[in-house]
């Protein structure tokens, strides 16, 4: 038990505040009766006369590791139970596209859904660009209050899943934390969800795939927008 690397072993050490408390846990009442000294009883335990025990250095090291593990577990539970702060909360949204993003924000932040956003529009140079955006990933890396408040426009870039500039002919593709880009398949451009390994097909003439849905939107802000929602099954 003492030298086990299991979680149960580490957790057992957190109950002791001091190394002396750990030694005392191995001292029996009959030991104190015969030895008449708690300090002597501790010494005998520490020197192995009562079986294998941790040295003071090993105790301190493993106790610290156990406490760190417990703290990490506690923080993870707190983060899961903490309400998600939504960038769209309290915003007066008039455009259909922004309203649709707001409806999907919580699900994408919590991991219940991964949405791929297709946008075609003109950049600040007047060049027509199009691309596919991993919404859940962007939510983690950008301040979406700027988009929902109208201070900034959401546009595809070279670091997104796919990007194409129709003027310069620059084309890029990048896998994201949620999707792997498959661009050499006979069926055309596909995205493979990294969590459940299911395929999302963005071809408008094809079914989007299992647990996926395609939604075309009329927007006053963009030439063309489509949302591809992929629901993540929890069981």
C-alpha positions as CSV (number, residue, x, y, z in Angstrom):
1,X,0.0,0.0,0.0
2,X,2.8,2.4,0.9
3,X,4.6,2.3,-2.4
4,X,1.5,1.9,-4.7
5,X,1.1,4.5,-7.4
6,X,-2.7,4.2,-7.4
7,X,-4.9,7.2,-6.7
8,X,-6.1,5.5,-3.5
9,X,-2.6,5.6,-2.1
10,X,-2.1,9.2,-2.9
11,X,-5.4,10.2,-1.4
12,X,-4.5,8.3,1.8
13,X,-1.6,10.7,2.4
14,X,-3.7,13.9,2.3
15,X,-5.3,13.0,5.7
16,X,-1.9,13.5,7.4
17,X,-0.8,17.1,8.1
18,X,2.7,16.1,9.2
19,X,5.1,13.2,8.7
20,X,4.8,12.5,12.4
21,X,1.1,12.0,12.0
22,X,1.8,9.5,9.3
23,X,4.2,7.6,11.6
24,X,1.7,7.8,14.4
25,X,-0.9,6.0,12.2
26,X,1.4,3.0,12.3
27,X,1.9,3.0,16.1
28,X,-0.3,0.6,18.0
29,X,-1.5,1.2,21.5
30,X,0.4,-1.8,22.7
31,X,3.6,-0.3,21.3
32,X,3.2,2.8,23.5
33,X,2.4,0.5,26.5
34,X,5.7,-1.3,26.2
35,X,7.9,1.5,24.9
36,X,6.5,4.3,27.1
37,X,7.6,6.8,24.5
38,X,5.8,8.0,21.4
39,X,9.0,9.4,20.0
40,X,10.8,6.0,20.3
41,X,7.8,4.3,18.7
42,X,7.9,6.7,15.8
43,X,11.6,6.0,15.4
44,X,11.1,2.3,15.2
45,X,8.4,2.8,12.6
46,X,10.6,5.1,10.6
47,X,13.4,2.6,10.6
48,X,11.2,-0.1,9.2
49,X,10.7,-2.2,12.3
50,X,6.9,-2.1,11.7
51,X,7.2,-2.8,8.0
52,X,7.9,-0.7,4.8
53,X,7.2,3.0,5.3
54,X,7.9,6.1,3.3
55,X,10.9,8.3,4.2
56,X,10.2,11.9,5.2
57,X,11.3,13.1,1.7
58,X,9.1,10.5,0.0
59,X,6.2,11.4,2.2
60,X,6.5,15.2,1.5
61,X,6.9,14.6,-2.2
62,X,3.9,12.2,-2.6
63,X,1.7,14.2,-0.2
64,X,2.3,17.3,-2.4
65,X,1.5,15.4,-5.5
66,X,-1.7,14.0,-4.0
67,X,-2.8,17.5,-2.9
68,X,-2.1,18.9,-6.3
69,X,-4.2,16.1,-7.9
70,X,-7.1,16.8,-5.6
71,X,-6.9,20.5,-6.3
72,X,-6.9,19.9,-10.1
73,X,-9.9,17.6,-9.7
74,X,-11.7,20.2,-7.7
75,X,-11.0,22.9,-10.2
76,X,-12.2,20.8,-13.1
77,X,-15.5,20.2,-11.3
78,X,-15.8,23.9,-10.6
79,X,-15.2,24.7,-14.2
80,X,-17.8,22.2,-15.4
81,X,-20.4,23.4,-12.9
82,X,-19.7,27.1,-13.4
83,X,-22.4,28.8,-15.7
84,X,-21.1,29.5,-19.2
85,X,-20.7,33.3,-19.9
86,X,-22.3,34.0,-23.2
87,X,-21.0,36.8,-25.4
88,X,-24.4,37.2,-27.0
89,X,-26.2,37.7,-23.6
90,X,-28.1,40.9,-23.5
91,X,-27.3,41.9,-27.1
92,X,-30.1,43.2,-29.4
93,X,-29.6,41.1,-32.5
94,X,-31.4,41.9,-35.6
95,X,-29.6,40.0,-38.3
96,X,-30.7,36.3,-38.9
97,X,-27.0,35.2,-38.9
98,X,-26.1,36.7,-35.6
99,X,-29.3,35.4,-34.1
100,X,-28.5,31.9,-35.3
101,X,-25.0,32.1,-33.8
102,X,-26.4,33.3,-30.5
103,X,-28.8,30.3,-30.4
104,X,-25.8,28.0,-30.9
105,X,-23.3,29.7,-28.6
106,X,-24.0,27.8,-25.4
107,X,-24.0,24.4,-27.1
108,X,-20.7,25.2,-28.9
109,X,-19.0,26.5,-25.7
110,X,-20.1,23.5,-23.6
111,X,-19.2,20.9,-26.3
112,X,-22.6,19.6,-27.0
113,X,-22.4,20.8,-30.5
114,X,-19.7,21.8,-33.0
115,X,-20.9,24.2,-35.7
116,X,-19.0,24.9,-39.0
117,X,-19.8,28.3,-40.4
118,X,-19.6,28.9,-44.1
119,X,-19.2,32.6,-45.1
120,X,-18.9,34.2,-48.6
121,X,-18.4,37.9,-48.7
122,X,-16.0,40.7,-49.5
123,X,-13.0,41.6,-47.4
124,X,-11.8,45.1,-46.5
125,X,-10.0,45.3,-49.9
126,X,-13.2,44.5,-51.8
127,X,-12.0,41.0,-52.7
128,X,-14.5,38.2,-52.6
129,X,-13.5,35.5,-50.1
130,X,-15.1,32.4,-48.7
131,X,-14.3,29.9,-46.1
132,X,-15.4,27.5,-43.4
133,X,-15.0,28.4,-39.7
134,X,-14.9,26.2,-36.6
135,X,-17.3,28.2,-34.5
136,X,-16.5,26.4,-31.2
137,X,-12.8,27.0,-31.7
138,X,-13.2,30.6,-32.6
139,X,-15.3,31.1,-29.4
140,X,-12.4,30.0,-27.4
141,X,-9.8,32.2,-29.2
142,X,-11.7,35.4,-29.9
143,X,-13.9,37.9,-28.1
144,X,-17.3,37.4,-29.7
145,X,-18.8,40.3,-27.9
146,X,-17.2,42.4,-30.7
147,X,-19.1,40.4,-33.3
148,X,-22.5,40.3,-31.5
149,X,-22.3,44.0,-30.8
150,X,-21.6,44.9,-34.4
151,X,-18.1,46.3,-33.7
152,X,-16.4,43.7,-35.9
153,X,-17.4,41.4,-38.8
154,X,-16.9,37.7,-38.6
155,X,-14.9,36.7,-41.7
156,X,-13.0,33.5,-42.7
157,X,-9.2,33.8,-42.6
158,X,-6.2,31.7,-43.7
159,X,-6.0,30.0,-40.3
160,X,-9.6,28.7,-40.5
161,X,-10.7,25.2,-41.7
162,X,-10.8,26.4,-45.3
163,X,-10.2,29.8,-46.9
164,X,-10.2,30.9,-50.5
165,X,-9.6,34.4,-52.0
166,X,-11.4,34.5,-55.4
167,X,-9.2,37.5,-56.5
168,X,-5.8,36.3,-55.6
169,X,-6.6,32.6,-55.8
170,X,-5.0,32.0,-52.4
171,X,-6.3,28.8,-50.9
172,X,-5.6,27.3,-47.4
173,X,-6.9,24.5,-45.3
174,X,-6.2,23.7,-41.6
175,X,-7.5,21.1,-39.2
176,X,-8.8,22.5,-35.9
177,X,-9.2,21.1,-32.4
178,X,-12.6,19.8,-33.4
179,X,-12.3,18.9,-37.1
180,X,-9.9,17.2,-39.5
181,X,-10.1,18.6,-43.0
182,X,-10.4,16.0,-45.8
183,X,-9.9,17.7,-49.1
184,X,-8.8,14.9,-51.4
185,X,-11.9,12.7,-51.1
186,X,-13.9,11.8,-54.3
187,X,-17.0,13.1,-52.6
188,X,-15.5,16.6,-52.3
189,X,-14.6,18.6,-49.2
190,X,-15.3,16.8,-45.9
191,X,-14.8,17.5,-42.2
192,X,-14.1,14.7,-39.8
193,X,-15.2,15.4,-36.2
194,X,-12.3,14.5,-33.9
195,X,-14.5,13.5,-31.0
196,X,-16.9,11.0,-32.5
197,X,-15.1,10.5,-35.9
198,X,-18.2,11.2,-37.9
199,X,-18.0,12.9,-41.3
200,X,-19.6,16.2,-42.0
201,X,-20.3,16.7,-45.8
202,X,-20.6,20.4,-46.8
203,X,-21.7,19.6,-50.4
204,X,-25.2,21.3,-50.7
205,X,-26.4,18.5,-52.9
206,X,-25.5,15.8,-50.4
207,X,-26.8,14.8,-47.0
208,X,-24.6,16.5,-44.3
209,X,-24.1,13.3,-42.4
210,X,-25.1,11.5,-39.3
211,X,-26.1,13.8,-36.4
212,X,-25.5,16.8,-38.7
213,X,-27.8,19.5,-40.1
214,X,-27.4,22.2,-42.7
215,X,-29.1,25.6,-42.3
216,X,-28.9,28.2,-45.1
217,X,-29.6,31.8,-43.8
218,X,-30.6,35.0,-45.4
219,X,-28.4,37.7,-43.9
220,X,-28.2,41.4,-44.5
221,X,-24.5,41.4,-43.4
222,X,-23.1,38.7,-45.8
223,X,-23.5,37.6,-49.4
224,X,-23.9,34.0,-48.4
225,X,-23.9,32.1,-45.1
226,X,-24.6,28.5,-44.2
227,X,-24.4,26.7,-40.8
228,X,-23.5,23.1,-40.4
229,X,-24.4,21.8,-36.9
230,X,-22.9,18.5,-35.7
231,X,-24.5,17.3,-32.4
232,X,-22.2,15.3,-30.1
233,X,-23.8,12.3,-28.5
234,X,-23.0,11.9,-24.8
235,X,-23.9,8.2,-24.6
